[in-house]
Amino acid sequence: MHFIKIIFAHSIRILLGLIFIASGYLKLFPIEPFELNFIDLGIANWYTAPIIARGLIGFEFLLGVLLILNLGMNKFTIKATYGILLFFTAYLIYQLITIGNNGNCGCFGTYLQMTPLESIAKNIIMLLILITIHLFPARFVMPGKYFLIPFIFSISFTAPYILNVPDALISGHRTGAVNYPLQLKRIYSDTTIVKPAIDLSSGKKIVAFMSLTCGHCKMSALKMHVLQQRNQDFPFYILLHGDSVKHHKEFFDFSKAQNISHSYFNNADFYSFVGGSLPAIFWVQNDTVKFRSLYIDLNENEIKTWLRSGQVPFTNDTIRNSEVLVSDTTN
């Protein structure tokens, strides 16, 4: 019986540690939804969110390894594990109150989608496991633990930056050609397409072509949702392609992009606009393409600058080779 108790004590401790490591790792790929949560909540900006997100993931890695190796249990590990579980549970309760039991809470990234209520139940189970570990500790001392702990701390908090480098450290993106007509008027003359309620070919608009089943499209739509929520005057519009009956709910549950004007463009002509690459996000002025974005290029301050003064960002595009702001005199 004593042997069974020892095996049980070690097993549940290692299981809890593995859950923390898996939770952190799955948040990393992709990490953008986790980062955007902090911006959406108003507790971080575009520069601090990647640091906070990776810091929390590093903390999960740290707790996972410490639990598995049975290190610093009474002095740090158990107290810190209680703290992070209660922190995440409080956040989930806030999410449940503010937006309801909708979408993916992000506890296991996009790999294993759980509603806030499901995740709260998961955290309660983890807390019960932790209480059991606390009441019935496993008697095991890792050799050389005083040398291991600083190493584990440093590896845990640097791993998220190594495994998924922040966007700000990546350069060399090619935006493609600019200053050509997008010919959005074709959309309004085609009787097989749902007509946008606004004239996309007039004035300044940021028009995104997205597929309902494209993962990068969902990610970009989520970022656009956050940007639109922070800037009601941003002229975003999404043209969606795909089976709305099958995929509409999944797309909008993930992206929360209901606050962005959108319509469906289920026509073969859709792909003539995007050139085979999705998402395609065009900054257009009077139907002329001034810039083409990827997720990384949707910069809040640069959009504000373009809307205010006509300056558009370019980074190693096919026309210019230097990183400059180009003024558009037809503002």
HELIX and SHEET records of a PDB file:
HELIX    1   1 HIS A    2  LEU A   28  1                                  27    
HELIX    2   2 GLU A   32  LEU A   41  1                                  10    
HELIX    3   3 ALA A   49  LEU A   69  1                                  21    
HELIX    4   4 MET A   73  THR A   77  3                                   5    
HELIX    5   5 ILE A   78  ILE A   99  1                                  22    
HELIX    6   6 PRO A  116  LEU A  135  1                                  20    
HELIX    7   7 LYS A  145  LEU A  163  1                                  19    
HELIX    8   8 ASP A  167  LEU A  169  5                                   3    
HELIX    9   9 LYS A  185  SER A  189  1                                   5    
HELIX   10  10 GLY A  215  ARG A  230  1                                  16    
HELIX   11  11 SER A  244  SER A  255  1                                  12    
HELIX   12  12 ALA A  257  ASN A  259  5                                   3    
HELIX   13  13 PHE A  270  VAL A  274  1                                   5    
HELIX   14  14 TYR A  295  ASP A  297  5                                   3    
HELIX   15  15 GLU A  300  SER A  309  1                                  10    
SHEET    1   A 5 HIS A 262  TYR A 264  0                                        
SHEET    2   A 5 PHE A 236  HIS A 241  1                                        
SHEET    3   A 5 LYS A 204  SER A 211  1                                        
SHEET    4   A 5 ALA A 280  GLN A 285 -1                                        
SHEET    5   A 5 THR A 288  SER A 293 -1                                        
SHEET    1   B 2 VAL A 312  PHE A 314  0                                        
SHEET    2   B 2 VAL A 324  VAL A 326 -1                                        
END                                                                             
